Amino acid sequence: MKKLLLSMMALAVLGSAEARRVKIQVDMTGKTVSANGVHVAGNFQADAGVPNGNWQPGATALTNGGSGNIYSVIVNIPAGRVYECKFINGND
């Protein structure tokens, strides 16, 4: 019984650590979008494979995708963690 419980706990921990696809988006209605585009920076970037780690303002660009004023990007980051980010109208 102990082995079964330990195995179930290990699976639960491993399952929560796998990468998840997360959509980050911002509505730019009423804003003049920079010629450099819209970007996001945050502590998720190192886990998403961005060179030089976290909080790189020009590294993660959002795209419009033709859906009005909504800009978005999908990133793969580990589940079960809290991430912070800021949107940047431009790239610095």
N, CA, C and O atoms as CSV, one atom per row, in Angstrom:
chain,resi,resn,atom,element,x,y,z
A,1,MET,N,N,0.822,-1.196,0.000
A,1,MET,CA,C,0.000,0.000,0.000
A,1,MET,C,C,0.871,1.267,0.000
A,1,MET,O,O,0.559,2.244,-0.680
A,2,LYS,N,N,1.972,1.232,0.778
A,2,LYS,CA,C,2.862,2.392,0.820
A,2,LYS,C,C,3.459,2.674,-0.547
A,2,LYS,O,O,3.564,3.832,-0.952
A,3,LYS,N,N,3.853,1.619,-1.267
A,3,LYS,CA,C,4.443,1.793,-2.589
A,3,LYS,C,C,3.432,2.419,-3.550
A,3,LYS,O,O,3.784,3.273,-4.364
A,4,LEU,N,N,2.189,1.994,-3.450
A,4,LEU,CA,C,1.144,2.539,-4.309
A,4,LEU,C,C,0.939,4.024,-4.022
A,4,LEU,O,O,0.830,4.816,-4.959
A,5,LEU,N,N,0.886,4.415,-2.768
A,5,LEU,CA,C,0.711,5.818,-2.407
A,5,LEU,C,C,1.903,6.654,-2.857
A,5,LEU,O,O,1.727,7.754,-3.380
A,6,LEU,N,N,3.120,6.137,-2.658
A,6,LEU,CA,C,4.306,6.858,-3.092
A,6,LEU,C,C,4.325,7.020,-4.609
A,6,LEU,O,O,4.691,8.080,-5.117
A,7,SER,N,N,3.936,5.985,-5.325
A,7,SER,CA,C,3.879,6.059,-6.785
A,7,SER,C,C,2.861,7.095,-7.242
A,7,SER,O,O,3.121,7.860,-8.171
A,8,MET,N,N,1.705,7.120,-6.592
A,8,MET,CA,C,0.665,8.094,-6.961
A,8,MET,C,C,1.133,9.515,-6.672
A,8,MET,O,O,0.870,10.422,-7.462
A,9,MET,N,N,1.824,9.722,-5.552
A,9,MET,CA,C,2.334,11.044,-5.215
A,9,MET,C,C,3.396,11.481,-6.220
A,9,MET,O,O,3.413,12.640,-6.635
A,10,ALA,N,N,4.279,10.571,-6.613
A,10,ALA,CA,C,5.319,10.892,-7.585
A,10,ALA,C,C,4.705,11.271,-8.923
A,10,ALA,O,O,5.162,12.219,-9.561
A,11,LEU,N,N,3.687,10.554,-9.356
A,11,LEU,CA,C,3.008,10.882,-10.618
A,11,LEU,C,C,2.335,12.247,-10.545
A,11,LEU,O,O,2.353,13.005,-11.515
A,12,ALA,N,N,1.748,12.557,-9.407
A,12,ALA,CA,C,1.092,13.859,-9.248
A,12,ALA,C,C,2.101,14.996,-9.338
A,12,ALA,O,O,1.834,16.016,-9.973
A,13,VAL,N,N,3.253,14.826,-8.706
A,13,VAL,CA,C,4.288,15.855,-8.745
A,13,VAL,C,C,4.852,15.989,-10.153
A,13,VAL,O,O,5.004,17.105,-10.651
A,14,LEU,N,N,5.163,14.882,-10.796
A,14,LEU,CA,C,5.710,14.920,-12.153
A,14,LEU,C,C,4.697,15.486,-13.143
A,14,LEU,O,O,5.069,16.223,-14.056
A,15,GLY,N,N,3.438,15.153,-12.975
A,15,GLY,CA,C,2.406,15.648,-13.878
A,15,GLY,C,C,2.229,17.150,-13.787
A,15,GLY,O,O,1.914,17.798,-14.785
A,16,SER,N,N,2.427,17.709,-12.611
A,16,SER,CA,C,2.252,19.155,-12.458
A,16,SER,C,C,3.451,19.936,-12.972
A,16,SER,O,O,3.357,21.150,-13.151
A,17,ALA,N,N,4.582,19.267,-13.214
A,17,ALA,CA,C,5.789,19.963,-13.646
A,17,ALA,C,C,5.925,20.035,-15.166
A,17,ALA,O,O,6.806,20.734,-15.666
A,18,GLU,N,N,5.080,19.334,-15.905
A,18,GLU,CA,C,5.242,19.338,-17.359
A,18,GLU,C,C,4.816,20.675,-17.949
A,18,GLU,O,O,4.044,21.423,-17.349
A,19,ALA,N,N,5.333,20.953,-19.127
A,19,ALA,CA,C,5.074,22.243,-19.780
A,19,ALA,C,C,3.615,22.371,-20.216
A,19,ALA,O,O,2.969,21.386,-20.574
A,20,ARG,N,N,3.127,23.573,-20.178
A,20,ARG,CA,C,1.769,23.899,-20.619
A,20,ARG,C,C,1.848,25.025,-21.630
A,20,ARG,O,O,2.715,25.894,-21.546
A,21,ARG,N,N,0.940,25.000,-22.580
A,21,ARG,CA,C,0.826,26.090,-23.545
A,21,ARG,C,C,-0.052,27.167,-22.909
A,21,ARG,O,O,-1.192,26.907,-22.524
A,22,VAL,N,N,0.494,28.370,-22.804
A,22,VAL,CA,C,-0.211,29.481,-22.171
A,22,VAL,C,C,-0.330,30.619,-23.178
A,22,VAL,O,O,0.658,31.008,-23.801
A,23,LYS,N,N,-1.534,31.147,-23.337
A,23,LYS,CA,C,-1.758,32.275,-24.240
A,23,LYS,C,C,-1.720,33.561,-23.424
A,23,LYS,O,O,-2.447,33.719,-22.444
A,24,ILE,N,N,-0.853,34.476,-23.853
A,24,ILE,CA,C,-0.736,35.792,-23.223
A,24,ILE,C,C,-1.286,36.789,-24.232
A,24,ILE,O,O,-0.850,36.810,-25.383
A,25,GLN,N,N,-2.236,37.614,-23.813
A,25,GLN,CA,C,-2.818,38.565,-24.762
A,25,GLN,C,C,-3.157,39.891,-24.096
A,25,GLN,O,O,-3.361,39.976,-22.885
A,26,VAL,N,N,-3.209,40.926,-24.938
A,26,VAL,CA,C,-3.525,42.267,-24.470
A,26,VAL,C,C,-4.394,42.956,-25.519
A,26,VAL,O,O,-4.208,42.755,-26.720
A,27,ASP,N,N,-5.336,43.764,-25.060
A,27,ASP,CA,C,-6.204,44.542,-25.943
A,27,ASP,C,C,-5.604,45.936,-26.080
A,27,ASP,O,O,-5.485,46.667,-25.096
A,28,MET,N,N,-5.229,46.298,-27.297
A,28,MET,CA,C,-4.590,47.593,-27.552
A,28,MET,C,C,-5.583,48.632,-28.080
A,28,MET,O,O,-5.171,49.626,-28.678
A,29,THR,N,N,-6.861,48.420,-27.872
A,29,THR,CA,C,-7.871,49.378,-28.297
A,29,THR,C,C,-7.601,50.733,-27.657
A,29,THR,O,O,-7.382,50.824,-26.449
A,30,GLY,N,N,-7.618,51.782,-28.470
A,30,GLY,CA,C,-7.399,53.133,-27.969
A,30,GLY,C,C,-5.939,53.511,-27.825
A,30,GLY,O,O,-5.632,54.625,-27.402
A,31,LYS,N,N,-5.031,52.608,-28.168
A,31,LYS,CA,C,-3.591,52.877,-28.070
A,31,LYS,C,C,-2.995,52.932,-29.471
A,31,LYS,O,O,-3.436,52.209,-30.364
A,32,THR,N,N,-2.013,53.772,-29.660
A,32,THR,CA,C,-1.258,53.785,-30.907
A,32,THR,C,C,-0.142,52.768,-30.765
A,32,THR,O,O,0.754,52.922,-29.936
A,33,VAL,N,N,-0.204,51.721,-31.588
A,33,VAL,CA,C,0.783,50.645,-31.497
A,33,VAL,C,C,2.102,51.110,-32.103
A,33,VAL,O,O,2.132,51.662,-33.203
A,34,SER,N,N,3.178,50.884,-31.382
A,34,SER,CA,C,4.517,51.262,-31.819
A,34,SER,C,C,4.873,50.570,-33.132
A,34,SER,O,O,4.411,49.462,-33.404
A,35,ALA,N,N,5.688,51.224,-33.934
A,35,ALA,CA,C,6.197,50.605,-35.161
A,35,ALA,C,C,7.050,49.379,-34.842
A,35,ALA,O,O,7.239,48.515,-35.699
A,36,ASN,N,N,7.564,49.301,-33.620
A,36,ASN,CA,C,8.357,48.148,-33.180
A,36,ASN,C,C,7.491,46.998,-32.692
A,36,ASN,O,O,8.013,45.943,-32.331
A,37,GLY,N,N,6.170,47.185,-32.675
A,37,GLY,CA,C,5.255,46.129,-32.265
A,37,GLY,C,C,4.956,46.122,-30.779
A,37,GLY,O,O,5.343,47.026,-30.039
A,38,VAL,N,N,4.260,45.083,-30.365
A,38,VAL,CA,C,3.878,44.892,-28.966
A,38,VAL,C,C,4.636,43.665,-28.458
A,38,VAL,O,O,4.683,42.634,-29.129
A,39,HIS,N,N,5.224,43.785,-27.275
A,39,HIS,CA,C,6.018,42.697,-26.689
A,39,HIS,C,C,5.561,42.439,-25.253
A,39,HIS,O,O,4.819,43.226,-24.666
A,40,VAL,N,N,6.016,41.335,-24.718
A,40,VAL,CA,C,5.780,41.008,-23.317
A,40,VAL,C,C,7.110,40.547,-22.724
A,40,VAL,O,O,7.880,39.837,-23.370
A,41,ALA,N,N,7.363,40.958,-21.502
A,41,ALA,CA,C,8.556,40.522,-20.769
A,41,ALA,C,C,8.103,40.001,-19.415
A,41,ALA,O,O,7.137,40.502,-18.840
A,42,GLY,N,N,8.803,38.997,-18.910
A,42,GLY,CA,C,8.427,38.473,-17.607
A,42,GLY,C,C,9.368,37.396,-17.117
A,42,GLY,O,O,10.338,37.031,-17.781
A,43,ASN,N,N,9.051,36.895,-15.932
A,43,ASN,CA,C,9.894,35.872,-15.343
A,43,ASN,C,C,9.612,34.488,-15.928
A,43,ASN,O,O,10.197,33.503,-15.478
A,44,PHE,N,N,8.734,34.399,-16.914
A,44,PHE,CA,C,8.466,33.154,-17.618
A,44,PHE,C,C,9.469,32.903,-18.745
A,44,PHE,O,O,9.592,31.774,-19.218
A,45,GLN,N,N,10.181,33.937,-19.176
A,45,GLN,CA,C,10.965,33.852,-20.401
A,45,GLN,C,C,12.089,32.824,-20.342
A,45,GLN,O,O,12.314,32.130,-21.333
A,46,ALA,N,N,12.793,32.696,-19.243
A,46,ALA,CA,C,13.866,31.694,-19.149
A,46,ALA,C,C,13.280,30.294,-19.288
A,46,ALA,O,O,13.871,29.439,-19.949
A,47,ASP,N,N,12.123,30.049,-18.672
A,47,ASP,CA,C,11.475,28.738,-18.757
A,47,ASP,C,C,10.903,28.483,-20.150
A,47,ASP,O,O,10.677,27.332,-20.523
A,48,ALA,N,N,10.667,29.545,-20.920
A,48,ALA,CA,C,10.128,29.408,-22.275
A,48,ALA,C,C,11.240,29.352,-23.320
A,48,ALA,O,O,10.962,29.284,-24.518
A,49,GLY,N,N,12.489,29.380,-22.878
A,49,GLY,CA,C,13.611,29.231,-23.790
A,49,GLY,C,C,14.138,30.518,-24.403
A,49,GLY,O,O,14.833,30.471,-25.419
A,50,VAL,N,N,13.827,31.663,-23.813
A,50,VAL,CA,C,14.331,32.941,-24.328
A,50,VAL,C,C,15.805,33.093,-23.955
A,50,VAL,O,O,16.164,32.944,-22.787
A,51,PRO,N,N,16.661,33.389,-24.937
A,51,PRO,CA,C,18.084,33.589,-24.619
A,51,PRO,C,C,18.271,34.722,-23.602
A,51,PRO,O,O,17.529,35.704,-23.627
A,52,ASN,N,N,19.226,34.595,-22.740
A,52,ASN,CA,C,19.572,35.578,-21.697
A,52,ASN,C,C,18.545,35.667,-20.582
A,52,ASN,O,O,18.618,36.582,-19.762
A,53,GLY,N,N,17.601,34.759,-20.527
A,53,GLY,CA,C,16.731,34.651,-19.364
A,53,GLY,C,C,15.538,35.570,-19.310
A,53,GLY,O,O,14.946,35.921,-20.331
A,54,ASN,N,N,15.198,35.950,-18.097
A,54,ASN,CA,C,13.954,36.661,-17.798
A,54,ASN,C,C,14.010,38.159,-18.074
A,54,ASN,O,O,15.079,38.765,-18.134
A,55,TRP,N,N,12.830,38.729,-18.236
A,55,TRP,CA,C,12.613,40.166,-18.358
A,55,TRP,C,C,13.397,40.784,-19.521
A,55,TRP,O,O,14.041,41.821,-19.360
A,56,GLN,N,N,13.338,40.142,-20.692
A,56,GLN,CA,C,13.962,40.649,-21.915
A,56,GLN,C,C,12.888,41.361,-22.735
A,56,GLN,O,O,12.079,40.689,-23.374
A,57,PRO,N,N,12.848,42.692,-22.742
A,57,PRO,CA,C,11.727,43.437,-23.308
A,57,PRO,C,C,11.465,43.237,-24.798
A,57,PRO,O,O,10.309,43.298,-25.216
A,58,GLY,N,N,12.477,43.004,-25.603
A,58,GLY,CA,C,12.249,42.869,-27.037
A,58,GLY,C,C,12.241,41.436,-27.527
A,58,GLY,O,O,12.191,41.204,-28.735
A,59,ALA,N,N,12.288,40.464,-26.622
A,59,ALA,CA,C,12.476,39.072,-27.019
A,59,ALA,C,C,11.192,38.322,-27.361
A,59,ALA,O,O,11.231,37.394,-28.168
A,60,THR,N,N,10.064,38.692,-26.777
A,60,THR,CA,C,8.826,37.950,-26.992
A,60,THR,C,C,7.773,38.875,-27.605
A,60,THR,O,O,7.100,39.631,-26.904
A,61,ALA,N,N,7.650,38.794,-28.923
A,61,ALA,CA,C,6.706,39.656,-29.651
A,61,ALA,C,C,5.308,39.045,-29.654
A,61,ALA,O,O,5.144,37.828,-29.737
A,62,LEU,N,N,4.311,39.911,-29.562
A,62,LEU,CA,C,2.927,39.500,-29.705
A,62,LEU,C,C,2.491,39.823,-31.129
A,62,LEU,O,O,2.977,40.783,-31.729
A,63,THR,N,N,1.579,39.026,-31.667
A,63,THR,CA,C,1.071,39.273,-33.017
A,63,THR,C,C,-0.407,39.592,-32.966
A,63,THR,O,O,-1.121,39.207,-32.040
A,64,ASN,N,N,-0.849,40.313,-33.998
A,64,ASN,CA,C,-2.246,40.722,-34.063
A,64,ASN,C,C,-3.128,39.612,-34.602
A,64,ASN,O,O,-4.240,39.422,-34.110
A,65,GLY,N,N,-2.674,38.894,-35.574
A,65,GLY,CA,C,-3.460,37.785,-36.121
A,65,GLY,C,C,-4.722,38.225,-36.828
A,65,GLY,O,O,-5.593,37.400,-37.102
A,66,GLY,N,N,-4.843,39.518,-37.132
A,66,GLY,CA,C,-6.002,40.015,-37.855
A,66,GLY,C,C,-7.283,40.058,-37.048
A,66,GLY,O,O,-8.368,40.136,-37.625
A,67,SER,N,N,-7.187,40.009,-35.731
A,67,SER,CA,C,-8.394,39.984,-34.892
A,67,SER,C,C,-8.584,41.304,-34.159
A,67,SER,O,O,-8.662,41.333,-32.931
A,68,GLY,N,N,-8.659,42.389,-34.909
A,68,GLY,CA,C,-8.886,43.685,-34.282
A,68,GLY,C,C,-7.667,44.184,-33.560
A,68,GLY,O,O,-6.574,44.229,-34.125
A,69,ASN,N,N,-7.848,44.563,-32.305
A,69,ASN,CA,C,-6.772,45.163,-31.515
A,69,ASN,C,C,-6.202,44.223,-30.460
A,69,ASN,O,O,-5.511,44.669,-29.544
A,70,ILE,N,N,-6.484,42.932,-30.579
A,70,ILE,CA,C,-5.977,41.957,-29.617
A,70,ILE,C,C,-4.644,41.409,-30.126
A,70,ILE,O,O,-4.575,40.869,-31.231
A,71,TYR,N,N,-3.593,41.546,-29.326
A,71,TYR,CA,C,-2.269,41.018,-29.644
A,71,TYR,C,C,-1.995,39.861,-28.697
A,71,TYR,O,O,-2.311,39.942,-27.509
A,72,SER,N,N,-1.403,38.770,-29.219
A,72,SER,CA,C,-1.201,37.598,-28.370
A,72,SER,C,C,0.025,36.799,-28.799
A,72,SER,O,O,0.559,36.963,-29.896
A,73,VAL,N,N,0.444,35.931,-27.890
A,73,VAL,CA,C,1.525,34.973,-28.135
A,73,VAL,C,C,1.227,33.744,-27.277
A,73,VAL,O,O,0.649,33.854,-26.196
A,74,ILE,N,N,1.629,32.580,-27.771
A,74,ILE,CA,C,1.499,31.347,-26.993
A,74,ILE,C,C,2.901,30.890,-26.618
A,74,ILE,O,O,3.774,30.769,-27.477
A,75,VAL,N,N,3.111,30.636,-25.328
A,75,VAL,CA,C,4.406,30.186,-24.829
A,75,VAL,C,C,4.241,28.853,-24.106
A,75,VAL,O,O,3.177,28.557,-23.564
A,76,ASN,N,N,5.294,28.064,-24.105
A,76,ASN,CA,C,5.317,26.803,-23.360
A,76,ASN,C,C,6.123,27.016,-22.087
A,76,ASN,O,O,7.320,27.296,-22.139
A,77,ILE,N,N,5.461,26.882,-20.946
A,77,ILE,CA,C,6.126,27.065,-19.659
A,77,ILE,C,C,5.676,25.974,-18.686
A,77,ILE,O,O,4.584,25.426,-18.836
A,78,PRO,N,N,6.502,25.656,-17.696
A,78,PRO,CA,C,6.127,24.631,-16.732
A,78,PRO,C,C,4.869,25.015,-15.952
A,78,PRO,O,O,4.666,26.174,-15.590
A,79,ALA,N,N,4.051,24.024,-15.711
A,79,ALA,CA,C,2.825,24.236,-14.935
A,79,ALA,C,C,3.150,24.297,-13.447
A,79,ALA,O,O,4.236,23.903,-13.020
A,80,GLY,N,N,2.210,24.788,-12.677
A,80,GLY,CA,C,2.339,24.774,-11.226
A,80,GLY,C,C,3.213,25.864,-10.646
A,80,GLY,O,O,3.633,25.772,-9.492
A,81,ARG,N,N,3.497,26.907,-11.433
A,81,ARG,CA,C,4.306,28.019,-10.944
A,81,ARG,C,C,3.572,29.315,-11.209
A,81,ARG,O,O,2.699,29.373,-12.076
A,82,VAL,N,N,3.917,30.351,-10.473
A,82,VAL,CA,C,3.332,31.672,-10.666
A,82,VAL,C,C,4.316,32.510,-11.479
A,82,VAL,O,O,5.505,32.570,-11.165
A,83,TYR,N,N,3.808,33.149,-12.519
A,83,TYR,CA,C,4.638,33.984,-13.380
A,83,TYR,C,C,4.090,35.402,-13.400
A,83,TYR,O,O,2.886,35.617,-13.255
A,84,GLU,N,N,4.984,36.363,-13.581
A,84,GLU,CA,C,4.603,37.762,-13.721
A,84,GLU,C,C,5.100,38.266,-15.065
A,84,GLU,O,O,6.124,37.811,-15.576
A,85,CYS,N,N,4.359,39.212,-15.630
A,85,CYS,CA,C,4.796,39.782,-16.905
A,85,CYS,C,C,4.277,41.207,-17.037
A,85,CYS,O,O,3.370,41.635,-16.323
A,86,LYS,N,N,4.886,41.928,-17.980
A,86,LYS,CA,C,4.453,43.289,-18.328
A,86,LYS,C,C,4.398,43.381,-19.838
A,86,LYS,O,O,5.244,42.822,-20.536
A,87,PHE,N,N,3.399,44.089,-20.339
A,87,PHE,CA,C,3.289,44.335,-21.769
A,87,PHE,C,C,4.071,45.587,-22.116
A,87,PHE,O,O,4.127,46.539,-21.338
A,88,ILE,N,N,4.676,45.570,-23.304
A,88,ILE,CA,C,5.498,46.703,-23.748
A,88,ILE,C,C,5.011,47.127,-25.124
A,88,ILE,O,O,4.990,46.331,-26.062
A,89,ASN,N,N,4.617,48.400,-25.231
A,89,ASN,CA,C,4.228,48.943,-26.522
A,89,ASN,C,C,5.514,49.457,-27.172
A,89,ASN,O,O,5.896,50.615,-27.000
A,90,GLY,N,N,6.167,48.572,-27.917
A,90,GLY,CA,C,7.488,48.819,-28.464
A,90,GLY,C,C,8.360,47.618,-28.137
A,90,GLY,O,O,7.850,46.517,-27.929
A,91,ASN,N,N,9.670,47.824,-28.092
A,91,ASN,CA,C,10.553,46.696,-27.779
A,91,ASN,C,C,11.620,47.020,-26.740
A,91,ASN,O,O,12.589,46.275,-26.596
A,92,ASP,N,N,11.450,48.132,-26.010
A,92,ASP,CA,C,12.388,48.425,-24.921
A,92,ASP,C,C,11.722,49.177,-23.809
A,92,ASP,O,O,12.365,49.505,-22.813
